[in-house]
Amino acid sequence: MSLLHARSLIREISDYPIPGIRFQDLTPLLADAEGFNQVVTALKPFAEDSNIIAGIEARGFIFASALAHSLGLGFVPIRKAGKLPHQTIEESYGLEYGSDVLQIHQDAITSGDRVLLVDDVLATGGTVVAASKLIARLGGSLVAGAVVMEIAALEGRSRILRDFPDLPIYSLFQV
């Protein structure tokens, strides 16, 4: 199944959420059954050695949970601070336009879990690095990171590989 249809549904929004940012809007892709299915199907090979799929808030949740469901695997949400109801650990990270904190439940991942980390867009790499650190702190083994869209000019892949040099990073599309 070709990913051309799925790619055609991603639109760029200039100067959102602040001037100078070229936001990659995947919401039209999510609304299109064929395109959404193409993306989830294309992500499946990256989960081959995983027993847990982790997704980063917010749009990473959508792809990660759909992928986990399609493979019969568990899904672990990695959320922004203050949104998880049980005991958590946290990690700060930088964005193109500020900083934030990610959290995960302390019991979400256990030693020996093999985790595929999924997000929608790889920009500066800050969210993937923070989420990867949380998974590692809980004893999980990162199998790979997978994103739908990578903004190559922001060099997020290089940022991730500085902290996790052996982590395979897969992206379906690059801009």
Steps between C-alpha positions, in 0.01 A plus 500: 500500500646834394552780747457768232137556591583534869781747429274716286271554799763669722485877473747761611376796704740795500559703816315263733499497801742795482661694213778309326365150571391284206247274674433161343126442535413131495131544588381457138693172490329384819158578354563292188445127560719386212790732584485424872499127427797540262703666776412247770581215259834662410593530870444128572845372396668736748319325787621154404708444815275699738254391763386854590425805286554836672355820356581862572220750566299599315497388138758228567228337713278458200752318283650299788167378635372405154824313434489323836139397441575370151786286636325383817757678719468728800512879473677733746423874495779749564325822597566861578531584869197480724282276283571153640308398815748259661862533617727621221856581406575799281751644256535858370565572134535786253277582204546721195301760690553438873530216749274248670495191724399144415382243752436127506344280766768336715350158434426541127813322381697231676847361464514280193226680307600564139355835400432665166466876557262675257438869434339693219776749414874505568617861513781588744500156663428632849181304560645174369811538717294579811263208437794267432660601830176425684475155342865426583455617861217248542719219370345470156709418197440734207472297182459806275340838458249554219342821376262580220672825391859618553601862453858424396627860507445517877746212551293321762641164393853619585379622840348160578809310386725708730317353802395167347763418234377145435129584473353444155280795400247446223297765323239438234533847347756782505460865429 
